[in-house]
Amino acid sequence: MSALTRQLSGAHESVRTYGRRVEIPMLGEVAVPPPDKLAYYTGLGVLAALQVIEWPIALVITTGHVLADQHMSGLVKGLGEALESA
């Protein structure tokens, strides 16, 4: 599987994962993550708001989590396709 195909499958998986959308007046249509991920992000936001962790650290953790999730969804999809073709 080429790198481009893997990236496109990961993007397609992200679209399915974040399929629910909410209309916000000044921002427009925004994708809503699944409930478990929403709770995780909310928890990080609460910890940052209460100054248990600094906001840049919460931002780095959230960014890393989102990137790892996108990477893993592409890997799992590629593995599933490889097993199907075997």
C-alpha positions as CSV (number, residue, x, y, z in Angstrom):
1,M,0.0,0.0,0.0
2,S,1.5,3.4,-1.0
3,A,2.0,6.2,1.5
4,L,-0.7,8.3,-0.3
5,T,-3.2,5.5,0.0
6,R,-2.5,5.1,3.7
7,Q,-2.9,8.8,4.3
8,L,-6.2,8.9,2.4
9,S,-7.6,5.9,4.3
10,G,-6.6,7.5,7.6
11,A,-8.4,10.7,6.5
12,H,-11.5,8.7,5.4
13,E,-11.5,6.9,8.8
14,S,-11.3,10.3,10.6
15,V,-14.3,11.6,8.6
16,R,-16.3,8.5,9.7
17,T,-15.2,8.8,13.3
18,Y,-16.0,12.6,13.5
19,G,-19.2,12.2,11.4
20,R,-21.5,14.1,13.7
21,R,-21.5,17.8,13.1
22,V,-22.9,20.7,15.0
23,E,-23.8,24.2,13.7
24,I,-22.2,26.9,15.8
25,P,-23.4,30.5,15.0
26,M,-20.1,32.3,14.4
27,L,-18.0,29.3,13.5
28,G,-20.3,27.4,11.1
29,E,-20.4,23.6,11.0
30,V,-18.0,21.9,13.4
31,A,-17.2,18.1,13.7
32,V,-18.0,16.6,17.1
33,P,-15.7,13.8,18.4
34,P,-17.1,10.6,19.9
35,P,-18.2,10.8,23.5
36,D,-15.2,9.1,25.0
37,K,-12.8,11.4,23.2
38,L,-15.0,14.4,24.1
39,A,-14.7,13.5,27.8
40,Y,-10.9,13.2,27.5
41,Y,-10.6,16.6,25.9
42,T,-13.0,18.1,28.4
43,G,-10.9,16.6,31.3
44,L,-7.8,18.2,29.9
45,G,-9.6,21.5,29.6
46,V,-10.8,21.3,33.2
47,L,-7.3,20.5,34.4
48,A,-5.9,23.4,32.5
49,A,-8.6,25.7,33.7
50,L,-8.0,24.7,37.3
51,Q,-4.2,25.2,36.7
52,V,-3.4,21.6,37.7
53,I,-1.5,21.5,34.4
54,E,-0.3,24.5,32.3
55,W,-2.4,25.2,29.1
56,P,0.5,24.7,26.7
57,I,1.0,21.2,28.2
58,A,-2.7,20.5,27.8
59,L,-2.5,21.7,24.2
60,V,0.5,19.5,23.4
61,I,-1.1,16.4,25.0
62,T,-4.3,17.0,23.0
63,T,-2.4,17.5,19.8
64,G,-0.4,14.3,20.3
65,H,-3.5,12.4,21.1
66,V,-5.3,13.6,18.0
67,L,-2.2,12.8,15.8
68,A,-1.8,9.3,17.3
69,D,-5.5,8.6,16.8
70,Q,-5.3,9.5,13.2
71,H,-2.1,7.5,12.7
72,M,-3.5,4.4,14.4
73,S,-6.7,4.5,12.5
74,G,-4.8,4.4,9.2
75,L,-2.6,1.5,10.5
76,V,-5.5,-0.6,11.6
77,K,-7.3,0.0,8.3
78,G,-4.2,-1.0,6.4
79,L,-3.8,-4.1,8.5
80,G,-7.4,-5.1,7.9
81,E,-7.1,-4.6,4.1
82,A,-3.9,-6.7,4.1
83,L,-5.7,-9.5,6.0
84,E,-8.7,-9.4,3.7
85,S,-6.5,-9.8,0.6
86,A,-4.5,-12.7,2.1
